[in-house]
Amino acid sequence: MKILLTSVGRRSYLVQYFKEVIGSEGEVHVSNSTELSPAFIYADKHIKTPLIYEENYIEFLLDYCSENKIDALISLFDIDLPILSKNIEKFNDIGTKLIVSDYEVIKICNDKWLTYKFLVNNGFNAPKTYVNKDEAFTAISNNEIQYPLVIKPRWGMGSIGVSIAHNSEDLAFYYKKTLQSIQESYLKFESRENFNESVLIQEKLKGQEYGLDVINDLNTKYQNTIPKIKYAMRSGETDCAETVESDLLKSIGENLSKKLKHVGNLDVDVFIHGQEAYVLEMNARFGGGYPFSHMAGVNLPMAIVQWLNNENINPEILKEHVGVKSHKDISLIRLDKSKEV
């Protein structure tokens, strides 16, 4: 079995998870648009790719997968997903299975405005969200929403361009600042369709934040939901979390699975506000919260490999132990191991 993880960045742990499953008889390949990628050190083979938005990106990956007889490709970056999902058949033709959701699913998850509409239209609670600044100001005047408000890009991940507005002056300032952040980052490519509606103004919820890993098999059949309470965040990613028991959150995960019909992992942010749970965002990929599920006994890489081999998995490998608290650490990786010091 040979697996390629694209846009791998610093997800070294995922490289190691897959290597543990595949063993010495297989290979884990990784790629990124820069060689300054710590995960390169852990892979069997690595390759620098063109930028995702360059015209030859897909052809480059197709050639690499063909030459190296890659069995399956998994992307770890939101911006990579829609481009890959449009080219599933091209990879099928060379014998490489793309583990990615359908394009419409990716579109809903990557576009936070479409996420909001999907949630509301399917009966999920979601914080009130506006994509039009004038409509947001009208809602504020009518006391439909109150400060503080979250200002963030319509597309994107992490904490790029995210700010909190406590009054109208803040709102005007941070709205303009977020537009500038979009123009100065990779988000400019995502926002080019409608730059004037590329910033969201969202109700800021009070309460505890949770993360869900909602797992489907490769045929979109629901498997499990792993709820985790978030204790600390860093740059928009979970830094410390604990697996918890929650029938409410598991029910939300199962309902999302059946409505969205994603493939593999769905990373979901949820707030418990009062007695209600509100879904905030969804990412149709391995998210930064997955390692906390893995530490609690879940082994999605093993399930993926077994599914690829047309094997029936033991459901226990996707079941979590409750009460497992974990924290990400910071370690230094030497990238130029071939050079003497």
HUKA-V613136 format. One record per residue. PHI is phi in whole degrees, 0 to 359 (999 if undefined). NEAR is the number of other C-alpha atoms within 8 Angstrom. D_CENTER is the distance of its C-alpha to the mean C-alpha in Angstrom with 1 decimal. Layout:
BEGIN
PHI;NEAR;D_CENTER, PHI;NEAR;D_CENTER
END
This chain:
BEGIN
999;9;24.5, 238;11;22.7, 239;12;19.0, 249;13;17.3, 256;14;13.9, 265;12;13.3, 50;12;12.0, 285;15;12.4, 53;9;13.4, 255;7;13.9, 278;9;12.1, 301;12;15.7, 298;8;15.3, 291;7;13.5, 300;14;16.4, 293;10;18.8, 301;9;17.4, 289;11;17.9, 296;12;21.2, 298;7;22.5, 282;9;22.0, 288;12;23.4, 76;8;26.2, 287;6;28.8, 277;6;29.3, 239;9;26.0, 220;14;23.9, 250;15;20.4, 260;12;20.0, 224;16;17.5, 217;14;17.3, 199;13;16.4, 278;10;18.2, 222;7;20.0, 283;8;21.9, 278;5;21.2, 234;10;18.4, 305;12;19.1, 294;14;17.5, 302;12;20.2, 296;6;22.8, 268;9;21.6, 278;13;21.2, 290;7;24.2, 216;9;23.9, 220;9;21.9, 211;8;22.2, 274;9;21.6, 254;11;20.4, 297;9;21.3, 297;7;18.9, 304;8;16.4, 271;6;18.7, 284;7;21.9, 299;5;23.9, 266;7;24.2, 299;12;20.6, 295;9;20.5, 298;7;24.1, 298;10;23.5, 294;9;20.8, 299;11;23.2, 296;8;26.1, 295;8;24.3, 296;13;23.2, 293;11;26.7, 295;6;28.6, 258;6;26.7, 52;9;26.6, 286;13;22.9, 280;11;22.3, 210;11;18.6, 238;13;15.7, 231;11;12.1, 265;13;9.7, 245;12;7.2, 224;10;6.7, 306;12;6.0, 291;9;9.7, 286;11;10.7, 298;11;9.7, 295;11;12.5, 293;8;15.0, 294;11;14.7, 295;13;14.7, 282;7;18.0, 238;9;19.5, 304;10;19.1, 295;6;22.9, 297;8;23.7, 286;12;21.9, 302;10;23.5, 296;7;26.8, 258;9;26.6, 88;10;25.5, 253;14;21.9, 275;10;19.5, 274;12;16.2, 267;11;13.6, 211;13;11.7, 286;11;12.1, 302;8;14.9, 304;9;14.8, 295;6;15.5, 293;12;12.6, 300;13;10.2, 299;10;12.6, 296;11;12.4, 286;13;8.7, 285;13;8.7, 263;10;12.2, 293;11;12.4, 287;11;16.0, 293;10;15.6, 302;13;13.2, 300;11;16.2, 294;8;18.7, 300;9;17.1, 297;12;17.1, 296;10;20.6, 292;7;22.0, 252;7;20.9, 84;6;22.4, 268;9;19.6, 286;10;20.3, 211;10;18.3, 297;11;19.5, 303;7;21.8, 224;10;20.3, 229;11;22.3, 253;12;21.7, 246;9;25.4, 297;8;26.9, 295;6;30.3, 294;8;29.1, 294;11;27.3, 296;8;30.6, 295;8;32.6, 297;10;30.4, 295;10;31.1, 297;7;34.8, 270;7;34.9, 60;7;33.3, 282;7;30.5, 223;9;28.0, 231;8;29.0, 290;9;28.0, 284;10;25.9, 235;13;23.3, 265;13;19.8, 249;17;19.7, 206;12;16.5, 295;14;15.4, 293;13;14.7, 243;11;12.1, 128;10;10.0, 215;7;7.8, 68;7;9.5, 245;7;13.0, 299;9;14.4, 70;12;17.3, 267;10;16.8, 219;9;20.2, 244;10;22.4, 259;13;25.5, 257;9;28.5, 199;8;31.0, 295;7;31.7, 295;6;32.3, 301;10;28.9, 300;12;27.3, 296;8;29.2, 292;8;28.5, 288;12;24.8, 298;10;24.3, 294;8;26.2, 295;9;24.4, 293;15;20.9, 301;12;22.3, 294;8;23.6, 298;10;20.3, 296;13;18.8, 295;9;21.8, 262;8;21.6, 229;7;18.0, 298;8;16.0, 294;11;15.3, 298;10;18.9, 288;7;18.1, 291;8;15.7, 267;12;18.3, 292;7;21.4, 294;5;21.8, 206;7;22.6, 298;7;22.8, 289;5;24.9, 234;9;22.3, 256;12;19.3, 240;13;19.4, 256;15;18.7, 245;14;21.1, 229;11;19.9, 303;13;21.8, 267;9;21.1, 274;7;21.2, 261;6;23.1, 137;8;22.3, 267;9;20.2, 266;10;16.4, 233;12;14.8, 240;13;11.4, 238;16;11.2, 256;15;10.1, 259;15;11.5, 255;13;12.8, 247;16;14.6, 279;12;16.8, 286;10;16.9, 251;6;19.1, 70;11;16.8, 278;10;19.1, 295;10;18.0, 241;10;18.3, 190;12;17.3, 236;12;15.4, 249;12;15.1, 272;14;15.6, 222;13;15.6, 276;12;17.4, 266;14;16.0, 259;8;18.9, 208;8;17.7, 234;10;15.0, 216;7;15.1, 54;6;13.9, 81;8;11.4, 239;9;10.0, 297;11;11.7, 250;11;14.9, 213;12;17.0, 204;14;16.7, 220;14;18.9, 290;17;18.6, 228;9;20.7, 267;6;22.7, 202;7;22.0, 296;6;23.3, 298;7;22.0, 291;11;18.3, 295;12;18.7, 295;8;20.4, 298;8;17.7, 300;13;15.1, 297;12;17.7, 295;8;18.6, 298;9;15.0, 303;15;15.0, 286;9;18.5, 278;7;18.0, 273;7;14.8, 61;11;15.5, 276;13;12.2, 249;15;12.5, 75;15;11.4, 264;12;8.6, 237;16;7.2, 270;16;5.6, 233;13;8.3, 257;12;10.3, 226;13;14.0, 248;14;17.2, 267;12;20.6, 242;11;23.0, 68;5;26.6, 258;5;26.7, 247;7;23.8, 254;11;20.1, 242;12;18.0, 276;13;14.5, 259;11;12.9, 215;10;9.4, 222;11;7.0, 232;12;3.6, 273;16;5.4, 192;13;4.6, 296;11;5.6, 260;9;4.3, 293;7;7.2, 268;13;9.0, 299;10;9.7, 305;8;12.7, 289;13;14.4, 290;14;14.4, 297;10;15.7, 297;9;18.3, 267;11;19.4, 106;11;20.4, 282;11;17.5, 226;9;17.4, 294;9;14.8, 305;9;15.7, 296;10;19.3, 297;11;18.7, 298;11;17.1, 297;11;20.1, 292;11;22.5, 298;12;21.2, 298;7;21.5, 272;6;25.0, 59;6;25.8, 262;7;26.4, 278;6;26.3, 275;8;24.1, 280;5;25.5, 305;7;23.5, 295;5;24.0, 286;12;21.4, 248;12;18.7, 260;10;20.6, 263;10;19.9, 272;8;22.7, 276;9;22.8, 88;7;23.6, 270;9;21.9, 256;9;21.1, 224;9;19.4, 222;7;18.9, 289;6;17.3, 249;4;20.1, 247;4;21.0, 228;4;22.8, 259;4;24.4, 246;5;24.0, 276;5;26.9, 273;7;25.8, 249;5;29.3, 296;6;30.7, 285;4;33.3, 267;5;35.1, 277;4;37.7, 258;2;37.9
END
